[in-house]
Amino acid sequence: MKKSVHEIYTECKDKNLTDKDFINRLKEEGIIKPIKKKLTGIQEIKIIKEINKISEFHFFPIKIERIKDKKFKKDLGFDELNFVEFVMEIEKLFEISLPDDKLNQVKTVNDFVELVENQL
């Protein structure tokens, strides 16, 4: 039997869970459906700033679309360590955790942006 929103809320409150945990439980029960979010302009700028810290090329606060096809290694000069540092900073900025198996598939800035959007 499906639980009500009130029952889930009460369980989360009793276990001292966060609001994010409450929302995740609602998603698990099928009460709400996840919404795929798009990055805001500010979030795009934060990603570009992190790229600028590491890359040999510097992109001023421009839209992600201008660099979305750039490859981290070939076009931006990232090595493995640079990429790991970049990922850690983005995870900290957005308070998310990016799965390693998905990160291994990232080649371009657009791949990375899509991954971040899916974790928001």
C-alpha positions as CSV (number, residue, x, y, z in Angstrom):
1,M,0.0,0.0,0.0
2,K,1.3,3.4,-0.9
3,K,2.1,5.8,1.9
4,S,0.6,9.2,2.2
5,V,2.7,12.4,2.1
6,H,1.9,12.9,5.8
7,E,3.1,9.4,6.7
8,I,6.4,9.9,4.8
9,Y,6.8,13.3,6.4
10,T,6.3,11.9,9.9
11,E,8.8,9.1,9.2
12,C,11.4,11.5,8.0
13,K,10.8,13.9,10.9
14,D,11.0,11.0,13.5
15,K,14.4,9.9,11.9
16,N,15.7,13.5,11.8
17,L,16.1,13.3,8.0
18,T,16.7,16.4,5.9
19,D,14.2,18.0,3.5
20,K,16.2,16.5,0.6
21,D,15.7,13.0,2.1
22,F,11.9,13.8,2.4
23,I,11.8,14.8,-1.3
24,N,13.7,11.7,-2.3
25,R,11.3,9.5,-0.3
26,L,8.4,11.2,-2.1
27,K,10.0,10.4,-5.4
28,E,10.6,6.8,-4.3
29,E,6.9,6.4,-3.5
30,G,6.0,7.8,-6.9
31,I,4.1,10.7,-5.3
32,I,6.3,13.3,-7.1
33,K,8.2,12.8,-10.3
34,P,11.8,14.1,-10.7
35,I,12.0,17.2,-12.8
36,K,15.1,17.5,-15.0
37,K,16.5,20.9,-14.2
38,K,18.5,23.1,-16.5
39,L,21.5,25.1,-15.2
40,T,20.8,28.8,-14.6
41,G,23.1,31.4,-16.1
42,I,24.8,31.9,-12.7
43,Q,25.4,28.1,-12.4
44,E,26.9,28.1,-15.9
45,I,29.2,31.0,-15.0
46,K,30.4,29.0,-11.9
47,I,31.3,26.0,-14.1
48,I,33.1,28.3,-16.5
49,K,35.0,29.9,-13.7
50,E,36.1,26.5,-12.5
51,I,37.2,25.6,-16.0
52,N,39.2,28.9,-16.2
53,K,41.0,28.0,-13.0
54,I,42.5,24.9,-14.6
55,S,42.4,25.4,-18.3
56,E,45.2,27.0,-20.3
57,F,42.5,28.9,-22.2
58,H,40.3,31.4,-20.4
59,F,36.6,31.9,-21.1
60,F,35.0,34.9,-19.7
61,P,31.5,34.8,-18.2
62,I,29.9,33.6,-21.4
63,K,27.1,31.1,-22.0
64,I,28.0,27.4,-21.8
65,E,26.7,27.0,-25.4
66,R,29.9,28.8,-26.6
67,I,32.2,26.0,-25.2
68,K,29.8,23.1,-24.9
69,D,31.6,21.1,-27.7
70,K,35.1,21.6,-26.2
71,K,36.8,18.5,-25.0
72,F,38.4,18.6,-21.6
73,K,41.6,17.0,-22.6
74,K,42.1,17.9,-26.2
75,D,40.7,21.5,-26.3
76,L,41.0,22.6,-22.7
77,G,44.3,21.0,-21.7
78,F,42.9,19.1,-18.7
79,D,44.9,16.1,-17.5
80,E,43.4,13.5,-15.1
81,L,44.3,15.4,-12.0
82,N,42.9,18.6,-13.3
83,F,39.7,16.9,-14.1
84,V,39.4,15.4,-10.7
85,E,40.0,18.7,-9.0
86,F,37.5,20.4,-11.3
87,V,34.8,17.7,-10.5
88,M,35.5,18.1,-6.7
89,E,35.0,21.8,-6.9
90,I,31.7,21.5,-8.9
91,E,30.4,18.9,-6.5
92,K,31.2,21.2,-3.6
93,L,29.6,24.3,-5.3
94,F,26.4,22.5,-6.3
95,E,26.3,20.1,-3.2
96,I,26.0,17.1,-5.4
97,S,27.8,13.8,-5.9
98,L,28.7,12.8,-9.4
99,P,28.9,9.0,-10.0
100,D,32.3,7.8,-11.1
101,D,30.9,5.5,-13.8
102,K,29.1,8.5,-15.4
103,L,32.2,10.7,-15.0
104,N,34.3,8.2,-17.0
105,Q,32.0,8.7,-19.9
106,V,32.4,12.6,-19.9
107,K,34.4,13.9,-22.8
108,T,33.0,17.4,-23.5
109,V,31.8,20.3,-21.5
110,N,28.2,19.5,-22.7
111,D,28.5,15.9,-21.4
112,F,29.5,17.3,-18.0
113,V,26.8,19.9,-17.9
114,E,24.2,17.2,-18.7
115,L,25.6,15.1,-15.9
116,V,25.3,18.0,-13.4
117,E,21.8,18.8,-14.6
118,N,20.7,15.2,-14.0
119,Q,22.1,15.4,-10.4
120,L,20.4,18.6,-9.4
